[in-house]
Amino acid sequence: MDEIICGLTGHTTASLAAVIAGRTSFADFIVHAPALNPARALITGVVCGVRVEEIEEQPMREIRYLDKLVDELAKGKAMGKILRG
């Protein structure tokens, strides 16, 4: 999970731990991510019945991108494919 979160947001393991310890809200975590992965635009598919690439509200789309990556991890997809790199 940490690898996916860091790969999507640009956090390091240490900065991710600091954000978690600081009890940052999930929306703030996404909005203030150090460097959102530009390959995230390649993430497509359905989460909770909604196509992630069609979500207009930026923070919600970023959150759903993460949801989609977690779904792929749970289904056993290779990490290289999950991170689109």
C-alpha positions as CSV (number, residue, x, y, z in Angstrom):
1,M,0.0,0.0,0.0
2,D,2.7,2.5,0.9
3,E,4.4,1.9,-2.4
4,I,1.2,2.7,-4.2
5,I,0.4,5.8,-2.2
6,C,4.0,7.1,-2.5
7,G,4.0,6.3,-6.2
8,L,0.8,8.2,-6.8
9,T,1.4,11.2,-4.5
10,G,5.2,11.7,-4.6
11,H,5.6,11.2,-0.9
12,T,8.5,9.3,0.5
13,T,8.0,6.7,3.2
14,A,9.2,9.2,5.8
15,S,6.9,12.1,4.6
16,L,4.0,9.6,4.3
17,A,4.5,8.6,7.9
18,A,4.7,12.2,9.0
19,V,1.4,13.0,7.3
20,I,-0.3,10.0,8.9
21,A,1.1,11.0,12.3
22,G,-0.2,14.5,11.7
23,R,-3.7,13.2,11.2
24,T,-4.2,15.1,8.0
25,S,-7.5,14.8,6.4
26,F,-7.6,12.7,3.2
27,A,-8.7,15.6,1.1
28,D,-5.8,17.7,2.4
29,F,-3.4,14.8,1.9
30,I,-4.3,14.6,-1.8
31,V,-4.5,18.4,-2.4
32,H,-1.1,19.0,-0.8
33,A,0.7,15.9,-2.2
34,P,4.3,16.7,-3.1
35,A,4.2,15.6,-6.8
36,L,1.1,13.8,-8.1
37,N,2.3,11.2,-10.6
38,P,1.6,12.4,-14.2
39,A,0.9,8.8,-15.3
40,R,-2.2,8.9,-13.1
41,A,-4.1,10.1,-16.2
42,L,-3.7,6.6,-17.5
43,I,-5.8,5.2,-14.7
44,T,-9.2,4.3,-16.1
45,G,-12.1,2.1,-15.0
46,V,-15.0,2.0,-12.7
47,V,-14.9,2.5,-8.9
48,C,-18.2,2.5,-7.0
49,G,-20.1,2.5,-10.3
50,V,-18.4,5.7,-11.6
51,R,-15.7,5.9,-14.3
52,V,-12.7,7.5,-12.6
53,E,-11.6,9.4,-15.7
54,E,-15.0,11.1,-15.9
55,I,-15.0,12.6,-12.4
56,E,-14.8,16.4,-12.7
57,E,-14.1,17.4,-9.1
58,Q,-10.3,17.2,-8.9
59,P,-9.7,16.1,-5.3
60,M,-12.4,13.4,-5.7
61,R,-10.8,12.1,-8.9
62,E,-7.4,11.8,-7.2
63,I,-9.0,9.9,-4.4
64,R,-10.8,7.6,-6.8
65,Y,-7.5,7.0,-8.7
66,L,-6.1,5.7,-5.4
67,D,-9.2,3.6,-4.9
68,K,-8.7,2.1,-8.3
69,L,-5.0,1.3,-7.6
70,V,-5.9,-0.4,-4.3
71,D,-8.5,-2.5,-6.2
72,E,-5.9,-3.6,-8.6
73,L,-3.5,-4.5,-5.8
74,A,-6.2,-6.6,-4.2
75,K,-6.8,-8.4,-7.4
76,G,-3.1,-9.4,-7.6
77,K,-2.1,-7.1,-10.5
78,A,1.7,-6.6,-10.8
79,M,3.1,-3.5,-9.0
80,G,4.7,-2.2,-12.2
81,K,1.3,-2.3,-14.0
82,I,-0.5,-0.8,-11.0
83,L,1.9,2.2,-11.0
84,R,1.6,2.6,-14.8
85,G,5.4,2.6,-15.1
